[in-house]
Amino acid sequence: MIGKNTNFEVHDPEVLAQARAVLDACNSAREMEEAVLAAVARNEEWRGKRCINLLAPEAPTSPTVRALLSAEVGIRAAEGHIGSVNRWFAGTQHIDELEALCIELLKKVFRARYADHRLMGSMIGNMAVYTALTQPGDVIMSVAQPFGGHSSNLVDGPAGVRGLKIIDVPFDPVELEVDLDLFRKVAPLVRPKVVSLGLSMTLFPFPIQAMREIVAEWDGYIYFDGAHQLGLVAAGLFQDPLAEGAAVVTGSAGKTFSGPQSGIIVWNDPDLTVPITNAIFPVLVATHQVNRVAALAVSAAEMLEFGQVYMEQIVRNAQALGAALHQRGIPVLGAHKGYTHTQQVIADVRQFGGGIAVAQLLARANIITNKNLIPTDRPEDWDHPSGLRMGTIEITRLGMREEEMETIADFIARLLIEKEAPANVLEDVIEFRQPYQKLYYCFEHGLPK
Ligand SMILES: *Cc1c(COP(=O)(O)O)cnc(C)c1O
């Protein structure tokens, strides 16, 4: 196809054609600028003020974190490691100060000996880990997608690009946890260099300590890709992967951690410092958005002050939402073990038309979720999976508690069980959302009342 069809686009060609039509209708570049600004404003008005945003990887940032993303320091170039001799450019003394504050804050928050602040995404962190800990051709073990595994640790992501052979970590489809007995049998047969525990559908903790003991026999590493659970880990909830024996932890700063979208990496072993930091610079990042580093540092301080209450409420809300949906006849995974230990709630929506139809239906009533593979799906079903993933980060930061989860479950049940038209539910969703416009668990607004 590619090469023969000169009009090939990976993006939806209709949406691109619409954009071309908008630009063609403009009389000046100034009007083109206005078209961009108008799209931004429409999103802010809709998603920012009128929707119940239940996307599990999304978090609203505090006013200070958002403001820092347009700070002057964001136009400065500061590649390399901290310190005047290490930097390519002169004039970086205040940038050094601020980046060092970020690193030291991250170490404190994650109770880690080492941290790096330069990852522009958790994906870059995965690549840094595979670059540092593996050679092409090595065997790793990783969790398959129907159990929540993320592409970054599989063949079509950084692990695949590194040329690794990837074997599944056995997973129990009912308990939604690693099948440790089977792992004990399989792992010694393939002796993985790295066992990657990275789930984008994540409900319950991993037996890191037991797995570490098994792979220690051939000096294998446990790598915890805590993209989603990072805020929970910072707050001392979920689990403490470094203390339990993970060699390295990465994660997204913009999921439960609620900072600027980017990545975090922490580790304890001094022998890993050179391989990991050399993989970050000069391999994966050069100018690394110092404004984002400042925002990350502030979100780490917020986590120290508010993390525990904030994250506990996120999990309580997720458990309440899971129970409320289940009671209304919408099957939720993990019901026999309290639904979840994270911000996520996973519904099996096969009987309502499947993940994509349900996500699109809910979006017409301003309830934003995503389709998701679940253990009964095959990996190749990724575009029409049976599950629906929801998360409680944003609704919690807006000040909602367990009671509001009942209301949200009512809206969803009206759409899925009672088959009410989305247009009917829409007005009620907008009205419900209207009073929740202020963000809490930050220095500006403190805790919700
Ligand atoms: C979201 C996610 C990533 C990618 O994180 P980004 O910050 O978006 O780059 C990596 N691993 C897992 C398990 C994820 O869920």
The ligand as an SDF file (V2000), in Angstrom:
LIG
                    3D

 15 15  0  0  0  0  0  0  0  0999 V2000
    0.7070    5.3190   29.5640 C   0  0  0  0  0  0  0  0  0  0  0  0
    1.7200    4.2600   29.6370 C   0  0  0  0  0  0  0  0  0  0  0  0
    3.0100    4.4520   29.1120 C   0  0  0  0  0  0  0  0  0  0  0  0
    3.3540    5.6690   28.2890 C   0  0  0  0  0  0  0  0  0  0  0  0
    3.4200    6.8020   29.0480 O   0  0  0  0  0  0  0  0  0  0  0  0
    3.5920    8.2550   28.4150 P   0  0  0  0  0  0  0  0  0  0  0  0
    3.8450    9.1020   29.6160 O   0  0  0  0  0  0  0  0  0  0  0  0
    2.3070    8.5520   27.7240 O   0  0  0  0  0  0  0  0  0  0  0  0
    4.7440    8.2320   27.4830 O   0  0  0  0  0  0  0  0  0  0  0  0
    3.9630    3.4880   29.3460 C   0  0  0  0  0  0  0  0  0  0  0  0
    3.6760    2.3560   30.0410 N   0  0  0  0  0  0  0  0  0  0  0  0
    2.4330    2.1190   30.5310 C   0  0  0  0  0  0  0  0  0  0  0  0
    2.1810    0.8620   31.2880 C   0  0  0  0  0  0  0  0  0  0  0  0
    1.4160    3.0560   30.3310 C   0  0  0  0  0  0  0  0  0  0  0  0
    0.1910    2.8220   30.8020 O   0  0  0  0  0  0  0  0  0  0  0  0
  1  2  1  0
  2  3  1  0
  2 14  2  0
  3  4  1  0
  3 10  2  0
  4  5  1  0
  5  6  1  0
  6  7  2  0
  6  8  1  0
  6  9  1  0
 10 11  1  0
 11 12  2  0
 12 13  1  0
 12 14  1  0
 14 15  1  0
M  END
$$$$
